[in-house]
């Protein structure tokens, strides 16, 4: 897998999907024949705010420069537990 996955990491791509050669695509199903390998990327950031209605975190670097909004990473069940004042 390394020969296929190394370029994914080098180019900071999202990931790849591994599948059995004879497997078929199944709509709306998770198959053990198709496996997603995610290229997780990590960074130290500051949470400087939030989006109240479509939950997301406003992020900045250590100097305070805005980086964008992280919309993923908060599970659905966690969203309902957030309290905004």
SULPE-V960956 format. One record per residue. RES is the residue in one small letter. SS is DSSP state (a for helix, b for strand, c for the rest). PSI is psi in whole degrees, -180 to 180 (* if undefined). BURIAL is + if it has 9 or more other ideal C-beta (glycine too) atoms within 8 Angstrom, else -. Layout:
res ss psi burial
RES SS PSI BURIAL
RES SS PSI BURIAL
//
This chain:
res ss psi burial
x c -28 -
x a -41 -
x a -32 -
x a -30 -
x a -30 +
x a -47 -
x a -31 -
x a -46 +
x a -43 +
x a -35 -
x c 6 -
x c 41 -
x c 168 +
x c -40 -
x b -167 +
x b 166 +
x b 127 -
x b 139 -
x b 154 -
x c 144 -
x c -39 -
x c 3 -
x c 153 +
x c 150 -
x c 131 -
x c 120 -
x c 134 -
x c 29 -
x c 145 -
x c 121 -
x c 143 -
x c -12 -
x c -15 -
x b 118 +
x b 126 -
x b 127 -
x b 111 +
x b 137 -
x c 83 +
x c 138 -
x c 139 -
x c 149 -
x c 148 -
x c 120 -
x c 166 -
x b 136 -
x b 115 -
x b -6 -
x b -172 -
x b 160 +
x b 118 +
x c -43 -
x c -41 -
x c 92 -
x c 123 +
x b 158 +
x b 133 +
x b 126 +
x b 149 +
x b 159 +
x c -178 -
x c -21 -
x c -4 -
x c -1 -
x c 126 -
x b 137 -
x b -26 -
x b -161 -
x b 131 -
x b 110 -
x c -19 -
x c 162 -
x c -14 -
x c 115 -
x c 153 -
x a -46 -
x a -26 -
x a -31 -
x a -40 +
x c -16 -
x c -8 -
x c 136 -
x c 123 -
x c 133 -
x c * -
//
